[in-house]
Amino acid sequence: MRTGFIGLGAMGSSMARNLHRAGFLTGVWNRTASKATALATELGCTAAPDAAALARDCDALVLCVSADQDVLAVIAQVAPALRAGSLVIDCSTVSAATARAAAAQLGARGVEFLDAPVSGGIEGAAKATLAIMVGGEASTLERARPLLAAMGATITHFGPHGAGQAAKATNQIMVAGIIRANAEAMAFARAQGLDLGKVVATLSKGAGGSWYLANRGPYMERGDYPAGFRVRLHQKDLLICREMAREAGATLPAVENALADYARLVADGHGDEDISSMFRLTSALFTHG
């Protein structure tokens, strides 16, 4: 399948490279044109002038953009340009309602759609080891599987359109708790005079270990938070989780607490840092830390 990629941020650029390595990538488009031009030059593919032009040249499109309104704007641009029988795979993290709206708009034109959000961080994107949560028709997933397999190692069909996004929302709630627990524990360890490098290396192999501790513990150790998964993006995701939970009649403390913490980080100018900058807040809990 001739495949185009839209959205070349920290995750998308690596995912596009992996599609190129697998022989699928035809062209790219990004709202900031310079990113598309640079990647197209690197890979020897086309930098399309707009999303519709890319859609006209491709059998499949993969999206990885920031927010619900971005997904809906791209879908509105590409839908008239796509041929019936084309395929759109949205790897963005948005609401289940947005996924269903995109599916309906494309389906009216005979275009197949999957919501396929991903997890695994910039490391998983670079290594093509992402976990991919899929919503849509099973037959569409089988058609898309070679493209998804070029980007991820775990591909799971959760159900109809929107189910992939519901699974990703579940993941983001889990992450909220993990971030806070690790940040508190690391602040405690530092206040106890422990070597944080040794804490990460040892405890990541124990019962409290996790991908997050192994990969983001070093950020907390160094006190440096390069933008892997930005605070603002997880804040956006948790607002989606809050709304979905409210629709089900629930308020989730882990979500509410994380949103309060993120509001403080954003207000203090740390919204574009990695989520591990939560350590800034928990360190302050220890007056002698």
Rosetta blueprint (number, residue, H / E / L):
1 M L
2 R L
3 T E
4 G E
5 F E
6 I E
7 G L
8 L L
9 G L
10 A L
11 M L
12 G H
13 S H
14 S H
15 M H
16 A H
17 R H
18 N H
19 L H
20 H H
21 R H
22 A L
23 G L
24 F L
25 L E
26 T E
27 G E
28 V E
29 W E
30 N L
31 R L
32 T L
33 A H
34 S H
35 K H
36 A H
37 T H
38 A H
39 L H
40 A H
41 T H
42 E H
43 L H
44 G L
45 C L
46 T E
47 A E
48 A L
49 P L
50 D L
51 A H
52 A H
53 A H
54 L H
55 A H
56 R H
57 D L
58 C L
59 D L
60 A E
61 L E
62 V E
63 L E
64 C L
65 V L
66 S L
67 A L
68 D H
69 Q H
70 D H
71 V H
72 L H
73 A H
74 V H
75 I H
76 A H
77 Q H
78 V H
79 A H
80 P H
81 A H
82 L L
83 R L
84 A L
85 G L
86 S L
87 L E
88 V E
89 I E
90 D E
91 C L
92 S L
93 T L
94 V L
95 S L
96 A H
97 A H
98 T H
99 A H
100 R H
101 A H
102 A H
103 A H
104 A H
105 Q H
106 L H
107 G H
108 A L
109 R L
110 G L
111 V L
112 E E
113 F E
114 L E
115 D E
116 A L
117 P L
118 V E
119 S E
120 G L
121 G H
122 I H
123 E H
124 G H
125 A H
126 A H
127 K H
128 A L
129 T L
130 L E
131 A E
132 I E
133 M E
134 V E
135 G E
136 G L
137 E L
138 A H
139 S H
140 T H
141 L H
142 E H
143 R H
144 A H
145 R H
146 P H
147 L H
148 L H
149 A H
150 A H
151 M H
152 G E
153 A E
154 T E
155 I E
156 T E
157 H E
158 F E
159 G E
160 P L
161 H L
162 G L
163 A H
164 G H
165 Q H
166 A H
167 A H
168 K H
169 A H
170 T H
171 N H
172 Q H
173 I H
174 M H
175 V H
176 A H
177 G H
178 I H
179 I H
180 R H
181 A H
182 N H
183 A H
184 E H
185 A H
186 M H
187 A H
188 F H
189 A H
190 R H
191 A H
192 Q L
193 G L
194 L L
195 D L
196 L H
197 G H
198 K H
199 V H
200 V H
201 A H
202 T H
203 L H
204 S L
205 K L
206 G L
207 A L
208 G L
209 G L
210 S L
211 W H
212 Y H
213 L H
214 A H
215 N H
216 R H
217 G H
218 P H
219 Y H
220 M H
221 E H
222 R H
223 G L
224 D L
225 Y L
226 P L
227 A L
228 G L
229 F L
230 R E
231 V H
232 R H
233 L H
234 H H
235 Q H
236 K H
237 D H
238 L H
239 L H
240 I H
241 C H
242 R H
243 E H
244 M H
245 A H
246 R H
247 E H
248 A L
249 G L
250 A L
251 T L
252 L L
253 P H
254 A H
255 V H
256 E H
257 N H
258 A H
259 L H
260 A H
261 D H
262 Y H
263 A H
264 R H
265 L H
266 V H
267 A H
268 D L
269 G L
270 H L
271 G L
272 D L
273 E L
274 D E
275 I H
276 S H
277 S H
278 M H
279 F H
280 R H
281 L H
282 T H
283 S H
284 A L
285 L L
286 F L
287 T L
288 H L
289 G L
